[in-house]
Amino acid sequence: MLRAMIVDDEMMVRTALEKMVDWQAEGFVLDGCYPNGKAALDALERHPADLIFTDIRMPVCDGLELIDRVHAMGLSPYIVVLSAFDDFPQVKQAFKKGAADYVLKQEVTSDKLLELVREAKEKLPPSQTETAPADSVTNVSTIFGDVFFHNADPHALGDLEQGYVIGCFFLDEIYRELPRLGGDVHATLTQPLTSLVMQMPQMKQTDGFYSLDVSRHFVFYSLTQPGRTVEKARAFFALVQKAWKNYMNISCTVGLAFPHKRPADVFYKVLEQAETNTTLRYVLGPGRIYDESYYTQFDPVTALRQAKSCMPFIRAVMNADFAGVERYKNELVGAMQDLPLAQGQSLALLYLYNLYYEMGFYDMQIAYKLGLDHQLYARIRGIETQRDLVIYFTSALRRIMEYFESNYDQRFPDSVLKAKRYLEDNYMRAELSLKEVSDHSGYNEKYFCTLFKKRFEVSYSDYLNQLRVGAAKDLLEKSDMRMYQIADAVGYNNVEHFMRVFKKVTGTTPKQYRKENVKKYQ
């Protein structure tokens, strides 16, 4: 069987490509789906691939660098580039570097993908039609990497029922160190960090180490070894911290997590909790080893469960929506002034923590780059008046807003944002169609809707209804227009449909809404 690999930073793209083809029926084993070139290269060191589908624009290691490094390894797979509509200059570079074909993401269908797979199989030389058998012994680090991306079952790591501890090591302010590390961060950072861990006598054959990206590195510490405990895992993680600081001048925060029951069933929850615990650096300071014993001061798991209430405010901040930020800020400031001080402090902590957390998805080092306070708990709990609390909160918010104002266009230069803006300019036209809007993104309707929901956390249809109902509410409050006139003005050519949608969105009828709100403008 031939081996195939998919490399794309969008999980939905990876999942879609994986399911579009019956790989085994076409003579391929799908070795894995990876979020960047670095993860793919790690896999290729274990098992060379015959066919690689790769995106161009990815974090950590992009598609062009992946192609270069694949060839540097002495491999010659058939490479198909996945391209966005505006990636043609990069596609040309990919061909120069040895890519065999390319396909536009918005044009990928099951038939098209199948055609590419079969064409690749025909063009692969006979020597590549059979893959060498895998090594008879695969170390736990290799398995840990496969488990991380759901390409292997957690049970492959050993007897999980005897317990384990997972440590997530987040490199603090690593962006400051990158210039001295040079261009090949894998060689100058990841490999030395890995070697330091693997050479430590406490690292046994039942343990594993995996580097997810430049900032995040994970240790699987098995409790199957005699005499091992969670406390010994903590001591080992502290030794790793010290070794990295002494030999590499790299500081890190560690999140430690372990299962309390059913260890084999909750592996991915423990993995997630370990990473979540590193975010306590925002609240209690960097450089420590955090576990659930710190939850008495601040519980990140509970805070993230409450994040839904914060999301409209956070989206407004990250989208540089000044009107929205001002509205939500005024509401929050009012609450902080009215609530008892301790409750106001908790509210400020909740919103700032979740804002820091969400910003981390854009740039994991952003809180350091902006010089934001990483002692939120001590600073906020130490504030003695509601007035000072409001000043602290608004000051932190102002610094963050200034950043997103200057970087908004660079963050979202994509075609989905362009289509969203077109929708906001044309939602009042009843003849406006999904196809018309999706055409402005360059994607087909189905894929556009998927990307839209992922980007803005609301479905296309719900957002369209929100725009139209929002405009209708304004007309109901400030005009004496009839219902059919309002429906027509905001994009509905059927007044009954308008009234159904309005009630679904607001929970009340247009007539009742006007009755309750028009007095404010009289």
C-alpha positions in Angstrom: 0.0 0.0 0.0 1.1 3.5 -0.7 1.2 6.1 2.0 -0.6 9.5 1.9 -0.6 12.5 4.1 -2.7 15.7 4.4 -1.2 18.9 5.8 -3.4 21.9 6.4 -3.9 24.3 9.4 -7.7 24.3 9.1 -9.2 21.3 10.9 -12.3 21.3 8.8 -10.3 21.1 5.6 -8.3 18.2 6.9 -11.4 16.4 8.0 -13.2 17.0 4.7 -10.3 15.7 2.6 -9.9 12.7 4.8 -13.5 11.7 4.3 -13.8 12.5 0.6 -11.9 9.5 -0.6 -11.9 5.8 0.3 -8.1 5.8 0.6 -7.7 2.1 1.1 -9.8 1.3 -1.9 -7.5 3.5 -4.0 -4.4 1.6 -2.7 -3.4 4.2 0.0 -2.9 4.2 3.7 -3.7 7.7 5.0 -0.9 8.0 7.5 -2.2 11.2 9.1 -3.6 14.7 8.9 -1.3 17.4 10.3 -1.8 21.1 11.1 1.6 22.4 9.9 4.7 21.4 8.1 6.6 20.8 11.3 4.2 18.1 12.5 4.3 16.6 9.0 8.1 16.5 9.0 8.1 14.7 12.4 5.8 12.1 10.9 7.9 11.7 7.7 11.0 11.0 9.8 9.1 7.9 11.1 7.3 6.9 7.9 8.0 8.4 4.5 4.9 9.3 2.5 4.3 8.7 -1.3 1.6 11.3 -1.7 1.3 14.7 0.2 -1.5 17.2 0.0 -0.3 20.4 1.5 -1.6 23.9 2.1 0.8 26.8 1.5 0.0 29.2 4.2 0.5 27.6 7.6 2.0 28.5 11.0 5.3 27.1 12.3 6.4 25.6 8.9 4.5 26.6 5.7 4.0 24.5 2.6 7.0 25.9 0.7 9.4 25.2 3.6 7.9 21.7 3.9 8.6 21.0 0.2 12.2 22.1 0.7 12.8 20.1 3.8 11.1 17.0 2.3 13.6 17.0 -0.5 16.5 17.7 1.9 15.5 14.5 3.6 16.1 12.6 0.4 12.4 11.9 -0.2 10.6 12.4 -3.5 6.8 12.1 -2.8 4.2 13.3 -5.2 3.1 16.7 -3.8 -0.2 18.4 -4.5 -0.5 22.0 -3.3 -3.8 23.2 -1.8 -4.2 26.8 -2.9 -6.5 29.7 -2.0 -7.6 31.8 -4.9 -4.9 34.5 -4.1 -2.0 32.1 -3.7 -0.8 31.9 -7.3 2.6 33.4 -6.7 3.3 30.9 -4.0 1.9 28.1 -6.3 4.5 29.1 -8.9 7.2 28.8 -6.3 5.9 25.4 -5.2 6.2 24.1 -8.8 9.8 25.4 -9.0 10.5 23.5 -5.7 9.1 20.3 -7.1 5.3 20.2 -6.5 3.5 18.0 -9.1 0.1 19.6 -9.1 -2.2 22.0 -7.3 -5.9 22.5 -6.7 -8.0 25.4 -5.5 -9.5 24.8 -2.1 -12.9 26.1 -3.2 -13.0 23.7 -6.1 -12.2 20.5 -4.2 -14.9 17.9 -4.5 -14.9 14.2 -4.0 -14.6 13.6 -7.7 -11.7 16.1 -8.1 -9.8 14.7 -5.2 -10.3 11.2 -6.4 -9.0 12.2 -9.8 -5.9 13.7 -8.2 -5.2 10.6 -6.1 -5.5 8.3 -9.1 -3.3 10.5 -11.2 -0.7 10.5 -8.5 -0.8 6.7 -8.2 -0.2 6.4 -12.0 2.8 8.7 -11.9 4.5 7.3 -8.9 7.5 5.2 -10.0 7.3 1.4 -9.4 9.8 1.6 -6.6 7.3 3.6 -4.6 4.3 1.3 -5.0 5.3 -0.6 -1.9 6.2 0.9 1.4 9.0 -0.5 3.6 7.7 -2.2 6.7 7.6 0.0 9.8 10.3 -0.4 12.5 9.4 -3.2 14.8 9.9 -1.0 17.8 8.2 2.4 18.0 9.0 4.5 21.0 6.4 6.2 23.1 7.3 9.7 21.9 6.4 8.7 18.4 3.1 7.2 19.6 2.4 10.2 21.7 2.7 12.4 18.6 0.3 10.2 16.7 -2.2 10.1 19.6 -2.0 13.9 19.9 -3.5 14.2 16.4 -5.9 11.2 16.8 -3.9 9.1 14.5 -3.5 6.4 17.2 -5.6 5.3 20.1 -4.4 6.5 23.6 -4.2 2.9 24.7 -1.2 2.5 22.4 0.7 4.5 25.1 0.6 1.6 27.5 -1.4 0.7 30.5 -3.2 3.9 31.1 -5.3 2.5 33.9 -2.3 2.6 36.2 -2.2 6.4 35.8 -0.2 9.0 34.1 0.6 12.7 34.3 0.7 15.1 31.3 2.8 18.3 31.4 2.3 21.1 28.9 5.4 23.4 28.8 4.6 26.9 27.4 7.7 28.9 26.5 7.4 32.3 28.0 8.4 35.3 25.8 10.0 32.9 23.3 9.4 35.6 20.6 12.3 37.6 22.2 14.6 34.6 21.7 13.8 33.8 18.0 16.3 36.3 16.5 19.2 34.7 18.2 17.9 31.2 17.3 18.0 31.9 13.5 15.8 30.7 10.7 15.8 26.9 11.4 14.0 26.9 14.8 13.6 23.2 14.6 17.3 22.7 14.6 18.2 25.5 17.1 15.3 25.2 19.5 13.1 22.1 19.2 15.8 19.5 18.8 17.9 20.8 21.7 14.9 21.0 24.0 13.9 17.5 23.0 17.4 16.1 23.6 17.7 17.7 27.0 14.4 16.0 28.1 15.2 12.6 26.5 18.6 12.4 28.1 17.4 13.0 31.6 17.6 9.7 33.7 14.0 10.3 35.0 12.7 9.9 31.4 11.9 6.2 31.1 10.9 4.1 28.1 7.3 4.3 29.1 7.4 8.1 28.8 7.0 10.4 25.7 7.8 13.9 24.6 6.1 15.8 21.8 6.7 19.4 20.5 3.4 20.8 19.1 4.9 24.1 17.9 7.5 26.7 19.0 5.6 27.7 22.1 4.0 24.4 23.3 5.8 21.1 24.3 4.2 18.1 26.0 5.5 15.3 28.3 3.6 12.1 28.9 4.8 10.7 32.2 3.6 7.2 32.9 2.9 6.0 36.4 3.4 2.4 35.5 7.0 2.6 36.7 7.4 1.4 40.3 7.4 4.2 42.9 6.2 6.9 40.7 3.6 9.5 41.9 2.1 12.8 40.8 4.5 14.6 43.1 7.5 12.9 41.4 6.1 14.0 38.1 6.0 17.6 39.4 9.6 17.3 40.6 10.6 16.0 37.1 8.9 18.8 35.3 10.7 21.3 37.6 14.0 19.7 36.6 13.1 20.1 32.9 12.3 23.8 33.6 15.7 24.2 35.2 17.6 22.4 32.5 16.0 24.5 29.7 16.8 27.7 31.6 20.4 26.7 32.4 21.3 25.3 29.0 19.1 27.2 26.6 18.1 30.3 28.6 14.5 29.4 27.9 11.9 30.1 30.6 8.5 28.3 30.7 5.3 27.9 32.5 4.1 24.3 33.0 0.5 23.0 33.2 0.2 19.7 35.0 -2.8 17.5 34.8 -3.7 13.9 35.7 -6.9 11.7 35.7 -8.8 11.1 38.9 -10.8 8.2 37.5 -11.2 6.2 34.3 -7.7 7.2 33.0 -8.1 5.6 29.7 -11.4 7.3 28.9 -10.4 10.8 29.8 -7.0 11.1 28.1 -7.9 14.0 25.8 -9.6 15.9 28.6 -6.4 15.6 30.7 -4.4 16.7 27.7 -6.6 19.8 27.3 -6.6 20.5 31.0 -2.7 20.5 31.1 -2.7 23.1 28.3 -5.5 25.1 30.0 -3.5 25.2 33.3 -0.6 27.0 31.5 -3.0 29.9 31.0 -2.9 30.6 34.7 0.2 32.5 33.8 -2.1 35.3 32.8 -3.6 35.5 36.2 -1.0 34.3 38.7 2.2 34.9 36.8 4.6 33.0 34.4 7.3 30.5 35.3 5.4 28.3 37.7 4.1 24.7 37.6 0.3 25.0 37.7 -2.3 22.3 38.5 -5.8 22.2 40.0 -4.5 23.1 43.5 -4.4 26.7 42.2 -8.1 26.7 41.3 -8.9 28.0 44.8 -7.4 31.3 43.7 -8.6 31.2 40.1 -10.3 28.4 38.2 -9.6 28.6 34.5 -11.9 25.6 33.6 -14.9 27.4 35.2 -13.9 30.7 33.6 -13.8 29.1 30.2 -17.2 27.6 30.7 -18.5 31.1 31.4 -16.8 32.5 28.3 -20.0 32.5 26.3 -21.2 35.6 28.2 -17.9 37.4 27.4 -17.8 36.5 23.6 -19.8 39.4 22.2 -17.4 41.8 23.9 -14.3 39.8 22.9 -15.4 39.6 19.3 -15.9 43.3 19.2 -12.4 43.9 20.6 -10.7 41.5 18.2 -12.6 42.8 15.2 -11.7 46.4 16.1 -15.5 47.2 16.3 -15.2 50.4 18.3 -18.9 51.0 18.6 -19.5 47.5 19.9 -16.5 47.8 22.3 -17.8 51.1 23.6 -21.3 49.7 24.2 -20.1 46.5 26.0 -17.4 48.5 27.9 -20.1 50.9 29.2 -22.2 48.0 30.4 -19.2 46.3 32.2 -18.1 49.6 33.8 -21.6 50.2 35.0 -21.7 46.7 36.5 -18.3 47.2 38.2 -19.5 50.4 39.7 -22.8 49.0 41.0 -21.6 45.6 42.3 -19.9 45.1 45.6 -16.1 45.5 45.0 -15.3 41.7 45.3 -17.9 40.9 42.7 -16.7 43.6 40.4 -13.2 42.3 40.7 -14.4 38.8 39.8 -16.2 40.3 36.7 -13.0 42.1 35.6 -10.9 39.0 36.1 -13.4 36.8 34.1 -13.4 39.2 31.1 -9.7 40.0 31.0 -8.8 36.3 31.4 -11.0 35.2 28.5 -9.8 38.1 26.4 -6.2 37.1 26.9 -7.2 33.5 26.2 -8.9 34.2 22.9 -6.1 36.5 21.8 -3.8 33.6 22.2 -5.5 31.8 19.3 -4.3 34.7 17.1 -0.8 34.9 18.6 0.2 32.8 21.6 2.8 35.4 22.6 0.6 38.4 22.1 0.1 39.1 25.8 3.8 39.3 26.3 4.4 41.4 23.2 1.9 44.0 24.4 3.4 44.1 27.8 0.1 43.1 29.4 -0.2 42.5 33.1 0.5 38.8 33.9 -0.4 39.1 37.6 -4.1 39.8 37.1 -5.3 38.2 40.3 -2.9 40.1 42.6 -3.4 43.4 40.8 -7.2 43.2 40.6 -7.7 41.8 44.1 -5.4 44.5 45.5 -7.6 47.3 44.1 -9.5 49.1 46.9 -12.2 51.1 45.1 -14.7 50.6 42.3 -13.3 53.7 40.6 -9.7 52.3 40.6 -11.0 49.0 39.3 -12.7 50.8 36.3 -9.5 52.8 35.6 -7.4 49.6 35.6 -9.9 47.7 33.4 -10.3 50.5 30.8 -6.5 51.1 30.7 -5.8 47.4 29.9 -8.6 47.5 27.3 -7.3 50.6 25.6 -3.9 49.0 25.1 -5.4 45.9 23.5 -7.7 48.0 21.3 -4.8 50.1 20.0 -3.1 46.9 18.9 -6.1 45.4 17.1 -6.9 48.7 15.5 -3.5 48.8 13.9 -3.4 45.1 13.0 -7.0 44.3 12.0 -6.5 44.4 8.3 -3.4 42.3 8.5 -5.2 39.7 10.7 -8.2 39.3 8.4 -7.1 40.1 4.8 -9.1 37.1 3.7 -11.9 36.8 1.3 -14.5 35.7 3.9 -14.2 39.1 5.6 -14.6 40.8 2.2 -17.8 38.8 1.6 -19.1 39.7 5.1 -18.6 43.4 4.4 -20.5 43.0 1.1 -23.3 41.3 3.1 -23.4 44.2 5.6 -23.7 46.7 2.7 -26.4 44.8 0.8 -28.5 42.8 3.4 -31.5 45.1 2.8 -31.9 43.8 -0.8 -34.6 41.0 -0.8 -33.1 39.5 -4.0 -29.6 39.1 -2.3 -28.7 35.4 -2.6 -26.1 33.3 -0.8 -24.4 32.6 -4.1 -24.0 36.4 -4.7 -22.3 36.8 -1.3 -20.2 33.7 -1.5 -19.0 34.7 -5.0 -17.3 37.7 -3.3 -15.2 35.2 -1.3 -14.2 33.0 -4.2 -15.6 29.9 -2.5 -18.6 27.8 -3.3 -21.7 28.3 -1.2 -21.3 25.3 1.1 -17.6 25.9 1.9 -18.1 29.6 2.3 -20.8 29.0 5.0 -18.5 26.6 6.8 -15.7 29.2 6.8 -18.0 32.0 7.8 -19.2 30.2 10.9 -15.7 29.3 11.9 -14.5 32.8 11.5 -17.3 34.7 13.1 -18.9 32.1 15.4 -22.4 32.5 13.9 -24.0 30.9 10.8 -24.4 32.9 7.7 -28.2 32.8 7.8 -28.3 33.8 11.5 -26.0 36.7 10.9 -28.2 37.9 7.9 -31.3 37.7 10.1 -29.6 39.6 12.9 -28.7 42.4 10.5 -32.2 42.6 9.1 -33.9 42.4 12.5 -31.5 44.9 13.9 -32.5 47.4 11.2 -36.2 46.6 11.6 -36.0 47.3 15.4 -34.5 50.7 14.6 -37.4 51.5 12.2 -40.0 50.2 14.6 -38.6 52.5 17.3 -38.0 55.7 15.2 -40.7 55.6 12.4 -44.4 55.1 11.9 -43.8 52.8 8.8 -46.3 50.0 8.4 -45.1 46.4 8.9 -45.0 45.5 5.2 -43.0 48.7 4.5 -40.5 47.8 7.2 -40.3 44.2 6.0 -39.5 45.5 2.5 -37.0 48.0 3.7 -34.9 45.5 5.5 -34.9 42.8 2.9 -38.0 40.7 3.3 -40.5 40.5 0.4 -43.0 38.6 2.6 -44.4 40.3 5.7 -45.4 37.0 7.3 -41.9 35.6 7.0 -40.5 38.9 8.4 -42.7 38.6 11.5 -41.8 34.9 12.1 -38.1 35.7 11.8 -38.4 38.8 14.1 -40.1 36.8 16.8 -37.6 34.0 16.5 -34.7 36.4 16.9 -36.1 38.7 19.6 -38.7 36.5 21.4 -41.5 39.1 20.7 -43.6 40.3 17.8 -42.8 43.5 15.9 -46.0 45.0 17.1 -45.2 44.3 20.7 -41.7 45.5 20.3 -42.8 48.8 18.9 -45.3 49.2 21.7 -42.7 48.6 24.4 -39.9 50.7 22.8 -41.4 53.5 20.8 -42.1 55.7 23.9 -38.3 56.2 24.3 -38.3 58.3 21.1 -41.4 60.3 21.6 
